[in-house]
Amino acid sequence: MAVGKAGPGFRDDRLRRFAAIWSRAVYPATAGVMVRPMTRAQFERYLMPLAAVLRETLYARPFDPRPATEVGAALVRAHCTDPEALPLILGVIDAYLVLYLPPDQPMPAEETRARCSRVQHAVATGFARALAERARAEQAAVSRTARAAQGETERALHASEARFRAIFEGSAVGVGIADVDGRIMDVNEALMRMFRSPGRKANGRNVGEFVHPDDSPEIWGLYRELARGDRDHYRVEKPFYRSDGSVLWTELSVSLLRDAAGEPQYQIALLEDITERRQLHERLRYEATHDALTGLPNRTLFFERLDDALGDGDEDGGSGKSGTGRFGLCYLDLDGFKSVNDSLGHTVGDRLLVAVADRLRACATAPHELVARLGGDEFVALTTGPGAADDVTALAGRMLAALAEPVRLDGRDLSVRASIGVVDGRGGQLGAAEVLRSADITMYRAKAAGGNRYELADADCDARVIARHSLTNCLPAALDNGEFFIEYQPLVRLDDGTVRGAEALVRWLHPVHGVLGPDQFIPLAESTGLIVPLGRWVLQEAARQARSWHTQDDSRAPMRVNVNLSPSQLRYPSLVADTVAVLADVGLDPSALCLEVTENALIGADEAELRPLRQLADLGVDIALDDFGTGYSNLSYLRRLPVSTLKLDRSFTRGMQCAPADPVDVKIVEGIVSLAHTLDLSVTVEGVETGTQADHLRLLGCDTAQGWYYARPGPPERLHTLSLVDAAS
C-alpha cells in the first residue's frame, strides 16, 4: 500500500487515537525544523496513512516488514529530522501500535511482539536511508559548488594568482595543495578550522602523515594511483585526527593538476566536514541494533553476528576458508519471570531485567563473546573461535553463577533463576534459524529438568520435539479427515470365561507414520485442547458399536463398552450433557457404558470436581477407577468416589504370570479385592498375559480381566474371538 493514499480504514477511531498519540510525542521535536511548518492537527492527519501502513505491515500474511521502511522515509520527508525524533517515533510504535491497533484475527503475543520489533527496525532503516539520501543530496549541492570552485581555481592558476587566492582563502570548503610527492604546499583557513588548528600551518608536512586506523587499504591505493598519474580524481569518506585528538570525518575529493605537457604537477584536495552526519548515522545504527531497556545488543545485531559466525568464520584467522569456524550459543530464559510481572508489576519487572542484563553483560569477558536480549526475559550469548565448545559451557556456568545472588529492589531480595540451552558447532553446517530452534528446545529441556541449570543440545531430543510439534499441527486436520479409528479389547468374566464387554482404544492412522497408539498423541491432544472433540468422537463411535453388538445378538447379555476419560474432559462443562446426548442419539442404555478415569485424575478432587461423575453414575453409567494402586491415594477415599469398578494396575499381578506366584503380589491383590467387594465394587485386572495368571486372579475373586492372553485390541467383529494363548515373554 502506498503511503499517503487514504482508504476507508483510516476513519477507524482506533487509528485516529494512535495517530493522535504519535503526533503528541513527535510534533514538539519536529515543528522547529519544518521548512513549511504544519500545525499539530495537520501533522496528525499526515500520520494517519502512515499508521495504517504500520498496521497492515504488522499483521500481513505472509509477514514482510519492508513496507514499514516507507513510513520512516515519509517521516523524514515531513522534516522529522531532529536527533531526538527517531527514539520518540519508535517508542510510540513499541508502546501503542499493538495496543491501539490489535489484529483482526487472534495472533500469539510472542509473534506479535517479534513482528512489532521488526516493524520498528524497518521504520528505523527507512528513516536512516532517507536521512542519508537527503544528506547526500545536500552534499552533492555543496560538492557541485566545490567542484565549480575547483575548476575556477584551476583556470585562475593559469590566468591569475590573485584570483586564485581570493577563491582559495574565501572558500567554505577546506582546500589543500600538495606536490606529486605528497608534500603539502598550502592549505586554506577553512581547512585549518576543520582541524581545530587556526593560524597553524600544515605546510611542509607530507600527506602520508595523515593516516587513520579506520582507513581502508583502498584509500591509499587510490592516492598512489593519482600520484603516479594513473588517475585524475578520486572521492572517498576519510577520518582524520584533529589537533585535540578528536576525530574529523570528511568527504574527501582529490584531483590531479597537470602541467602544459600533461605531466602530474600538483594535487588539490577538497575536504567537507561530515562529522555530524556520521555521528547521526552511528546513533541511528546503535538505536536500531540495541535494546532500549537494557542497552544490550538486540535481535537484529545478534543475528548479524550469528550469521557471520555460521557462514564466514574460520579457525585460521583469515585463511579464507568459509564456514570452518567454531561457535557456541547460550539461549537463556528466566524461570518464573511472569510471576514477578504479575505480582510486583511491570515496572519492577523491567528493573529486574536491567539488573539481569548488567550481570550477563559482565559475563562476556572476551572480545569474541556477545550477550544480547532477544525480547521479554529471553537473552542469548554467542562465543566464537577454536575453543568455542569449551568456552560456551564455561560462559553458561558464569551466567548461572552471576544470577545466583538475589537482586535487591525496593528493599526486597528477588531470587533469579534461569534455564539455558547450549548449542555448539562448526560454521557452514546449520542456519541461524536451526541453531536458535535447537537452543530453544534445549532450554525447555533444562526447564523441564527443574530449571536453574543448563543443558547441552542433543540431535535426537531435537528430532523428537520437532516430530511432536509436527504431530500436534496435524491433529486438527486428522480428526476432520477421519484418520482416527477404534480397536476393541475384550473384557472377560473370570468365573465363566465369557466376554462381558470391551475397552475402546483409539488409534491414529497417520498418512506418513502409520498407526500410532494413544500414548503417542493423547498427551498432544490434551495440551492443545483437541482432547474434548476427540473424546466426544470416541464416545459416539464406541456407543454406536455397543448398540450394534446388542442388535446383532439379543440372546446375549448386553455388551458393555469402556471409554477412557482424560482429566481435561472431566473439567469440560458439557461432559454430562454431551454424554446424555450421545446415549439418546444412539439409543444405548446407560448401563452399557463404563467411563474409565485414572486414579491420579481424582486424587484430591473436591465435591464440585466430582459432581459430573456423580450425575453420570446416577443416570446408570458405570464409573471405573483406572490404574488403581498407582496414585498413592488413601483407600478410605474410595467411599467418597462415585465409582463401581476398580481397574487394578498390571504392576500388581506380574508376579502371578507363572507358578509359583509371588506371595507378596498375591496378598496385595487379595486385600484389594476384599476391600473392593466390601465397598460393593467389582474388580477388573488389566495386562493379563498367561493362563496361570488368569487362574490366580479367578481364585482371588477378581471379576473381569483383559490382556493379551485373551486377545489383543482389534476390530469389533473379533470381539468374541479369544486366543487364550500365553503372551508373556
N, C-alpha and C positions, 0 to 999 in steps of 0.2 A: 504494500500500500504506500503510495507516495505521500510524503509529509506535506501537510497543508491542504489536502483535499478533505473537506468535511463531509460527513455522512450522517445518517440518522442516529448512529450510535453515540455521536458526540453530544446529543441532547440529554443523555442519561445523567441524572443528578449526581451519581457517584463519580462520574468522570469530571463533572464541574467541581465537586468538592476536592478531588485530588489536585486538579489544576489550580484551585484557589490556594491550597496549602503550599504547592510548589512555587506559585507566584510570590506568596508572602515570604518564603525562605530565600528565594534567589533575587528578587527585584532590587532590594537595597544594595546588593553588590554589583548590580548591572546598570542601574539608571544613570550613574555618573559617567559611564564610558560610551553610552549610546550616541551615535552620530546624529540620528534623528530620534530624540527621546520619545518613548511610548509611556503613556500612563500605565498604572498598575493594572487597570481593567483591560487595556489593550494588550498588555503583556500576558495577562491571564488567558485572553482569547487566543493569543498566539500559541500558548502552551497546550490548549485543548487537543488539537490534532496530534501533537507530539505524545501526549498521554495515551491517546487511542492507539498509536503505533506501539508504544511500550506494552499495552495490554495485549494486543494481537500477537506481538512477538513472544510474550511470556507464555501464552497458552497455545501457541501454534503446534500442530501435529502434522509432520514431524517438527521438532523444536529446532529453530535456526535463529541464533541471536543476531545475525548480521544486519537485519533491518534496523536494529536499535542504533547502529553506528550513524545513520542519517539523523537521528534525534540529536546526537552530540554535535554533528555538523550544523544542524539548524539552530542550535543554541549559540554557536559561535557566530553564525550569520546575524543573530539578534544582538550581537555585541556583548554576550555574556563571557567576557574575556578577562575579567578581574581575577587575580590569583586565588581569591577566596571563593570564586563562584563554583568551581567544579566540586569541592567537597560538599557544598550545600546542595548542588544538583543531585549528586549520588546519595547523599544522606536521606533526602526525601524519598527517592526511589526505594532505598533499602527499607525505610521505616513504614512507608504508607502505600506502596504500589499494590502489594498483595492484600493489605487491609481494606483499602477502598475500592479496589478493582479485582474482586475474587473471581475464580474461574466459574464458567457456566456449568461445567461438569466436574465432579469430585476429582481431586488430584492429591496424592500423598504430600504431606507437609515437607518431607525431606526433598522431594523432587521440586516442589515449588520454590523452596529456599535456594536450591542449587541453580535452578533456572534464573531466579532473580539476580543471583550473584553474577551469572554470565551475561545477563542483560546489562547490569551495571558496567561490567568490563567493556562491553560493546559500546555503550554510550561514551565511556571514557576514551576508548580508542578513536571513535568518530570525532570527539571533541579535540583530541590531541592532533589528529590528522588535519582537521580543518584549521586549527590554530597554526599548525606548521605551514600549511598551504598559504594561509594569509600572510604569515611572516615571510615566506619565500617570495610572495608577490611584492611585498614591501621592499624586500632585499633587492629583487630584480629591478625595481624602480631606482633604488639607490645605486645599484651596480651599473645600470644604464647611464646614470648621471656620471658615475665614476669613470666608466669606460669612455664616455664622451670627453670627460676632462682629460683622461689619459691620452686620447687621440689629439686633443688640443695641445696637450703638453708636448707630445712628440713633434708636432708641427712648430710649436714655439721654440723647441730646442734647435731646430734648423733655422728658424726665422728670427727669433728674438729672445735672448736670455732674460730680459726684463719681463717680457710677457709670461714666460715660463715661471719665473719666481713668484709672480702675482698669483698664478693658479696654484703653484706648489704650496705656498705659505697659507693661502686662503681656503684651501680645500678642507671640508669637514671630515674627509676620509683620510686615514693615515697613509702617508706616501713615503717610501724609502727607495733610494737608488744605490746600486752596488755595481762593481765591475764584474767581468765574467769570472773572476777568481773568487767572487763572493765577498770582497772587501767592501764594507759599507762606506759610501761616499757622502751621502747626505740623507737626512730624514726631516720631515716637517713637524711642526709643533703639535698637530693633531695626533700624530703617532706617538710622540713623547707623552702626551696626556693619557693616551690609552695605557701606556706602560707605567703611568704614575711617576714619570721622571721629567717634569717640566724644567726646562733650562739645561738639562743634562744631555749631551750629545752622544750618539752611538757611533759617530764617525770613527773609522779605523778598525772597528770590530768586524769579525767575519760572520757571515750568515750562518755558518756551521755551528756557531756557539749557541744558537737558539733552539737547541734540541729539547724536546719534552718527552718524558717517559711514555705518554699516551700517543706519541706519533706512530703512525703506521709505516711500515717499510716502503709503501708505495709513494709516500710524500717525498722522501729523499731520493727515490728513484726518478721521479718526475723532475726534481730540481737538477739532478746530474744530466738528464737528457737536455734540459733547457740550457744549461751552462755549456754543453758541447755543441749547441746549435741544432740538435736533432728535433727540437720542438720550439714553437714560438710563444706558447702560452699554456698555463695550467691554472686550475682553480680548485681549492680544497678548503675544508674546515680544519683549522690547526690551533692547538692550545700553545700558549707561551706563559712563562713565569714573569710576573711583574716584579718591579724592584722591591716591593714589600713582601714578596713570597706568595702572593695570591695568584690565581690562575686567570688568564685572559683568553677567552675563546674568540677566534676571529674567522671571518670569511676572507681567505687569502687568495688574491689573484696576482700572479706573477707573469710578466711579459718580457720578451727579449727584444731589445732595440739593436738594430744592426747599423753599420756604417754605410757609406755610399756604395762600397764594394760588396755589401751583403754579408760581411763578417760580423759575428757577435761582438758587441761593444759594451752594452750596459744591460743590467736587469732593473726593472722597475716593479715595485711591489705595492699593491693597494690592499690595505687592511681595514675591514669593517668590524667593529665590536659587536659580537653576537652573544656575549656572556649571559645577559638576562634571558634571552630566548633559550639558550642552552639550559640554564637553571630551571626555567619553567618546564621544559621538556623532561628534565630529570625528575622534577617534582611530580609531574603528571604520571610519569612512569612508575615512580615509587608508590603513589597512591593507588595506581591500577594493579600493583603487584604485591601489596602488603595489606594485612588485615587491619581495619580501622580500630578495632577494640584493643588488640594485644600488641600491634606493631610487628608481629611475626610475618614472614613471607606468607602469602595466601595461596589458594589453589592454583591460580594462574602461574605464579613463579615456580611453585613446586613442580607442576607438570612440565614446565620448560626444562628444569634441572633433571627431572626424571627421564624425559625424552632424550636429553643429552647423554645421560648415563646408560640408557638402554641401547642407544643407536650409535653413539660416536666415541664411546670410551675405549681406551687401550691401555694395557698394563705397562707398555714400554715408554710411556710419557711422550708420545708424539711419533710413534713409528708409522702411523698412518694405517694401521690395521683396524678397520672399523669393526665395532661390536665385540672386541675381545676383553674389555674392562670388566671388573667385578663391581657389584653394587650390593648394598644391603638396605632394607627398608623396615621401619617400625611403624605400625599403624596402632595408635593409642586412642582408647575411648575411656572416659571416666566412668567408674562404676557408681550407679545411683545418683548421677548428677541431676536428673529430673526432680528428685525429691527435694533438692536444695532450692530449685526454682519454685516448686510448688509450695514449700513450707516457709521459705525465707524471702521469696520474691526474686524477680529477675535482676534487680539492681545488685543484690548480694551475689547472685549467680554470676553476673558479669565481672564483679570484683574478684570472685574466686577464680574465674577463667584467666584474668590478668595475672594473678599471683601464680597460677599453674604455668602460664606461658613464660613468666620470668624464670621459674625454676627449670623448665625444659630448655629454655634458651641457653642457660648456663651449662647444660649437659653437652651441648655441641662444642667441644673444646678444640677440634681440629679444623683446618681450613676446608677440608673435603666433607665436612658434616653440615647438614642443614636441618633445622627444625621449622615446621610450618603448621599453620592452622587451616584445616580444610573447611571448618564451619562447626557451629554448635560446640560440643565438647569433644570433637574429634581433632587429633593432632597427628602429624606424621614426622618422621625423622629419616633422613637419607644420608647414607655414607657411601663413598666410592673409593676405589683403589684396590691394589692387590690383596690387602688384608681385610677386605670388607666383610667376609664371612665371620671372622672373629670380632672385628670392630663393631658389627651391628648387635651382636649379643651383649657385648660389653656396654654399648650405648643403651640397650634396653634395660640392663641392670642399673645403670646410672640414673635413668629416668624414674624407675620404680623407687630407687633409694632417695632421689630428690623429692619425691612426693610422700615419703614415709612420715615426715614431720607434719603435724596438723597446721593448717593455715589459720592464723588468728585474724578475725574480722569483727569489729564492733564488740570487742570484749569476749567473744566466743571462739573456741577452737573448732575448726571444721576439719574432720578427717577426710583425706583424699585417697581414694583407691583407683587403680586403673588396670585395664586389661590390654595387653599388647600382642599383636600378631606380627611375627618376624618372618621376612622373606629375604633370601639372598640368592644371587645367581650371577650369570655372566651376560653382559650386554649382547644384543642381537638375537637372543633366544625368545624373549617374550615382549609383548607390547605393554604399554603403560596400563591399559585397562585390565589386562590379565594379571599383572603384578598387584594392582590395587584390589582386585577381586580376591586373589589368593590371600592377601594380607587381611582383608576384611573377614573372610571365612575363618582364618586362623585366630583373629582377635575374638570372634564369637566363641570359638572353641575354648579360649582362655577364660572367657566369662562363664561358660558352662562348667568349667572345672573349678569354679569358686571365685574367680577374679583375683585382682591384685597380684598378677603374675604375667609372664609372657610364655607364648607357645611358638614353636618353630613350624613353618609351613610344611605340609605333607601332601604330596600329589594325590595319594589315594583318598585322603579325607576331603580334599577339594573336589575330586570327582564324585564322591558320594553326595556331597552337599549340592553340587550342580545337578546331579541326577534327581535328587529330591526336589529341587526347585523346578526342574522340568516336569516331573510328575505332578507337582502342585499346580502348575499352569495348565496341565492337560485335564485336570479333574472336572472342571465345569462342563467342558465340551464332551467328556466321556459319558457323563450322565445323560446329556441331551442326545448323544449319538447311540445310546443303547449298548455301550460296551461292557456294562456290568451284567453278571448272571449269578444265579444262586445254586449252590450244591447243598445236598441234604445228607446229614449223618444220622443213622438210626439211633433212637433211644430204646433200649431193650429191657424188658422186665426180667429181673434176675431169677424170680421164682419159677417162671414157666418158659423163658426164652423167647417170648413173642415181642413183636415190635410195638412199642407204646406210642411212638411219635418220632420226630426228627428235629435236629437243630439246623436252622437255616444259616448257611455260611456264604457270605457274599464274596465273589471273585471279580477281578477286573481283567478282561481280555484286551490287553494293551496292543495297539497295532504294531508296535516296534518290539516291546519287551515280552510279549506273550502273556500267559496267565500269571497274574500277581495275586498273592494271598493278602488277607486283610491286614496283616502286620506291616505290609509294605505301603499301604495307602490310607488306612483308617486314621493313624495319627495325623496325616496331612489333612484329611477331611476335617478332623477335629480342629486343627489350628486355623483353617480357613473358613469355618462355619458351614462348609458343604455337608457336614455330617447330618444335619437336620433334614434336608431334602433327600439325601441318600438313604438315611434311616427310614424315612417315610416310604420311599420306593420299595425297600426291602420288606417292610411290614406289609405293604399291599401285595407284593408278589407271593410272600410266604402265606398270607391269609388266603389268597386265591388257590394256592396249591393245596392247603389243608382242606378247603371246601371241595376241591376236585377229588381228593382221596376219599372223602366221606361219600361223595356222589357215586364214585365208581364201585364202592362195596359197602352197602348199607348193613351187611351182616356182621361186619367187624365193628369193634368199638371205635368211636371217633378218634382219628389220629390227631395228636396234639403237636403243634409246631412251636418250637422255641426260637425267639428272636432276641438278639442282643441289643441292649440299650446303652449308649455311651453317656458319660457324665453331662455332655452338652445337651443331649436330648432330654435328660432328666430336668434340666433347668429351663427347657423351652416352654413358654407359657401355654402353647396349644397342644401339648402332648396328649392330654386326656381327650380333648375334642377330636384331634386327628385320629386317635386310636378307635374311638367310638364310631367315627365316620367310616373308617376302613371296614370295621366289622359289619356295620349296617350295609355298606355298599356291596360287600362280598356275600353277605348272608351267612356269616360264620358265628357260631355260638361262642361267647367269650371264654367258656371253659376249655375250648380247643386251642387257646392261645396262652403261651407262657412267655413272659418277658424276663430276660436274664440281665441282672445288674451286678456288677462286680462289687465285692466286699469293700474295696478301697473307696468306691464312689459313695458309700453310705456311712463310712466311719465319721462320726462327729456331726452327721446331718441333724438339723433341728426339725421341729414338727412341720414348719412351713415347707421345708425341702422334701419331707416325706409325704406331704398331703397328696400329690398326684398319684403316688403309688397306692396309697390307701383308697383313693377314689377308684382306681382301676381294679384293685382287689375286691372292693365292694360290688363292682359290676360282674365279678366272676372270673376275671383274668388271673391266672396263676402268676406269682412273682417268685423267681428263683434267685437265690443269692449265689452268684458265680464266684469261682476261685476261693471258696470258703477255706479259711485257715491261713491265708497269706497276708491278711491285713492287720494282724495283731490286735483285733478288737476284743472287747470284753464280751464273754459268752452270754452274760446276763442281758446284754444289749439286744440279743435276738428277740426277747419278749416284746420289745417296742416296735420291731420291724414288721411291716405287712407282707411277710414272705410265707410261702407254703412249701418251698423246696430249698434244700441246701445242695449245691453242686460242689462236691469235695474235690479239692485240687489234686492233680495226679501225683504231686510230690509225696503225699502220704501213703500211696499204695504201691510205689515202685518195689518196695521190699517184699511184695507178695507175688511178684511175677513168676517165681519158681519156688519149689519146695526145698528146704523148709522155709517158711515165711519169716520175715524179720519180726521178732516178738514185740519190739517197740512199736512198729507200724501197726501191728495187729491191735495192741492196746489202745493206741490213739484213735484208730478208726472205730473200734468197739465203743469207746467213750463218746465220740461224736455222734454215732448212730443212736446210742442210748439217749443222749441229750436231745437230739432232734425228734425222736419218736415221743419222748416225754412232752415236748412242746407241740406235738401233733404236726411235725414237719416230715416230709419224705426226703430221702437222701438219694442223690444221683452222683455216680462216680464217673469222672471223665478220664480218658487216657488208658483204658483197659486194653492190654496188648496180648495177654495169654489166657488160655483156658484155666490154668492154675489160679491166676489172679481172679478171674471171674468166680471160681468156686469159693475161694476165700471170702470174697465180698458177699456172695449169697449167704454163706454160713454166718457172716457177721450181721446180717439183717438189712443190707443195703437194698434199696427198692429198684432202682434202674441204673443202667450203665451205658456208656458209649465209648468207642475206641476202635482201633484198627483190628482188634481181634474179631469184632463183629463185622465192621465194614468201614472202608474209607469214605469220605464225603463223595457223593456222586449225584447223577441226575435223579429226579423224583421217581421215575418209573422203576428204579432199582431199590426202592426203599425196603422191600421185604426180602431182598436177596442178601443173606448173611453168609459171610465166608467161614467164620468160626475156625480161623487158622491163626496160630501164634505168629505175632508180628514183631516181637521183641528181638533185638539183635543179640 
